[in-house]
Amino acid sequence: MSQRREIEAQLALYDDLSGILGAMRSFALAELHRISRREEAQQEVVRVLAQALQDVAPFQPPPEPALVDVWLLLGSVRGFCGSFNEDVVRAWRAKGGQRQPLIVVGERLAATMPEQASLFPVAGADGGLDAAAAIDRILAAFDAARRNVGQTCGLLACLRDEDGVRWQRLLPLPVKTAPAGAPPLMYEQPLVVAAGVSEHFLFHQLLALVLRSIRIENRQRLMQMENALHHLEQGSDELARRRNRLRQEEIVEEIEVITGMRGGMR
C-alpha cells in the first residue's frame, strides 16, 4: 500500500510539472510566432536601408581601416534552450577572438564567459518588445570598447542560426561602388544625410540579428519543452502501469484473505 501511495504522489508531481511545462510551451510558441512576424518585417526594413545606403555612397567619407575588431556575441537571457549559448561560445573560441574586445549580450551567455578586462556585458532582450532597447545598450557598449581601444574598430556579430552559429561583419559598413546616375534629391546636406542613413542602417541591422537570435532561442526552448513533456508522459505511463500492477496484487491478496477467512469459518 505504501509503495502504491508513493507512486501516486509521483504521478501527481508529474501532472503538476506537465501543467507548468505546457504553459511555458504555449508562451514560447506564442513568442515564436510573434517574433517571426516581426523579424520578417525587420528584414524588409534592412533591405530598404541597404538600398538607401548605396544611394548615398558618393557622399560617404572614405572608410578608415579597422585595426581591431570588437566581437559581439548574442546569447540568451533565460535558460532551458539547449546548447544555444554553448554553441556561440564554442564558435567564438574557435575563431580565436579571446584577445580582442568582446560584447556579450544576454545574462546566461555572460555567465559562461571567462573573466577578462576587455569584456563588456550587455543585458539582453526578453522578447521582441524590448529588443530595440537592447540595441541601444549594444551601441553604448561598442562606443565604450572603441574608447578603450583608442582607435578605429570593426564590429563582428556572432549568433545562433537555423543551421548553427554564423558570423556577420557589421562594421565597416558594406558600402559598394557609388551607383551611376543622378544622386537622390536631398533637403539636408549630403554628408548629414549619409551619416544618418549609416546610423539607421547599423541600428536596424543589429535589430534584425537580435530578433533572429531571439527567434532561434525560443525555437530551441520549444524543442526542449516538447522533449521534456514527452519524457514526462512516458514516465507517467510507466508509473501508471506500476500502480495498476500493485493494485491488482493488492486485490488478489484481499481475495485470498477473504477466501481464507471463509474457509476457516467452515
N, C-alpha and C positions, 0 to 999 in steps of 0.2 A: 504493500500500500504506500509506504513512504517513497519508494522508488518511482511509482507512478505519479505521485504528487510532485516530485522534483521535475519529472518530465513535463507535467502540465504547467509548472512555473516557468520552465524554459520556453515552452510554446507561447505562453503569454508574453514573455520578453521578446520573442521573435516577432510576434504580432505588433508589439509597440515599435520595434525597430523598423519593421516593414512600413508602418504608417509614417514614421518620420522620414525614411528614405523616399517613400512615394511622394511626399510633399516637397522634399528637396529636388527630386527629379522633375516634378512639374514646374518648379521655379526655374530650374536650369533650362528646361525645354522652352519655356516662355521667353527667357532671356536670349536663348539661341536664336529663336525666330525674330525677336526684336532687333538684335544686333546684326543679323544677316541682312535685314532690310536696310538698316542704316549704313552698313558697310557698302552695300551696292550703290546707294546714293552718294556716299562719300567718294567712291571710285570715279564717279562721273564728275564730281567737283574737281578732283585731281586732274582728270583728263582735260577739262576746260582750262584750268590754271596752267597746265603744261603748254597748251597752245598759246595762251597769253604770254607765257614766259619766252617762247620763241619769237612772238611778235615784237617784244621789246628788246630782243637780243642786241640790236645795234646800239642801244643806249646803256647796256650793261658795262660796268668797268671791267677791265681785264682781270680774271681771277688770279689771286695770289696763290703761289704754290703752298700746299699744306704739308708742313714738315712733320706734324704729329697728328695721328688720328685719335679722336675720342670715341670710345666704344660704347654703344647704347644697347643694353640687354633688356628685353621686355619679358617680364615674368608675371607671376600671379599674386594677387592679394590674399586669396583664400586657398586652402588646400583641397585635398580629395580630387586631384586632377591628374593622377598617374605620374608619369615621368616628365611632365610638362617642363618644370623648372630644371630638372637634372639634365635634360637634353640640351637646353640652352647653355648651361654651364659647361657641359662636355664639349660642345662646339666651340665655345669661346676659348677654352684651354687648348683645343686642337689648333686653333688659329694663332696661338702664341701671343695673345694680347695682354699678358699679365703685367707687363712693364708700362703700359700706356694708361692714360686717364680712362676711368670707367664709370658710366652712369648706369645704375641698376634700378629698374622700375619694378615695384612690387615687393611687399614685405616678405613674402615667402621666399622669393629668389634672393633677396638681400641677406636673409639669414643663412644661406648656404655659401656665401662668398667668403674667401679668406680676407683677413684684416690687412689692409694696405692703405698707404697715405693718399693714394690717388682715387679712392673710392668715393663716389657721390651718390648716395642712396636717395631715391625719389619715391614718395607714396604713389602707389598705383591707383587704377580706377576699378571700382566695384562693378561697374557696368557701363553701358553706352551713355547714360545720362551725365556722368561726371568725367567722361573721357577728355573733354576739352580742357577741364581744369588740370588734368594730368599733363597735358601738352605744355601748359604754362609753366608747370614745375620742371618739366624736362628742359625747356629752353633756358630757364633760370639756372639750372644745374650746368648746362653747356656753357653759359657765359662764365660761371664760376670756374669751370675747368679750363676754359680758354685764358682767363686771367691768371690762373695758377701756372699754366704753361708759359705764358708770356709771348706767344707767337701764334701765327695763323694755324688753325686746326681744321682737319676734316672731321666728318661725322659718319660712322658706320653703325647701322642698326642690325641687330640680330633678334630674330623672333621665331617662334614655333609655327610652322605652316602645315598644310594638309599632308605633305609628303616628308615632313621632317623639319629640321632647322635650316633657315636660309638667311643670307646676308644681303643687305642693300645699302649702297652708298647714297647718303643724303647730301653731304657737302664734300667738295664743291658742287654747286647746282649743275644739273645736266643741261647746260645751255649749248646748243649746237651752233652751226654757222648761221649768221644773220640771213633771214629769208629775203628772197628777191622781191622787188615790187615796192609800191608806195608804203611808207610807215603808217601805222594806225593813227587815227585822229585822237589827240590828247588835249585836255583842258588844263593840265598841270605841266610843270617842267618835266621833260622826258626822263631825266635822271631820278626825279622823285617818284614818277610812275613806275619805272623799272625797279627801284628799290622796294616799293610797296608790293609789286607783283611777286618779287623774290621772297619777301617775308611771308606773304599769304601762301605761296606755294609750299614753302618749308613747313609751315604750320599744318596745312591740310594734308600734306603727305605723311607727316608724323601721325596725325589723327587717323588716317586710313590704316596705318600699320598697327596702331594701338587697338583699333576696332577689330582688325583681323586677329590680333593676338587674343583679345577677349573672346572672340567667337570660337577659336580653336580651344581655348581654355574651357569654355562651357561645354563644348562637344566632348572633350576628354572627361570632364566631370560627369556628364550624362552617361557616358560609356561605363565609367567606374560605378555609378549608382545602379545601372542596369545589371552589371555583373554582381554587385553586392546583393541586389534583390533576388537574382537568380539563385545565388548560394543560400540565401535565407529561405527561399522557397523549397530548395532541396533539403535543407536541414529540417525545416518544419515537417515535410513529408516523412522523412526518416523518423523523427521523433513521434509523429502521429502513429506510424506503424508500430513502433516500440510500445507506445502507450496502449494500443489496441491489443497487442500480444499479451502484455501484462494483465490487462483487464480480462482477457479470455482465460488466462491462467488462474486469476482470482475467482472467476465464475466456476471454473472446474473444481477448484479447491472447495468453494462453498457448497457445490453439489455433492462432492464426496463427503463433506462433513455432515450435511443433512441426511444423506443416504446412510452413513454410518450410525447416526443417532437413531434413525428409524429401525435399523437392524438390531441395535442394542435393546430397544424397547420391546421388540418381539421376543 
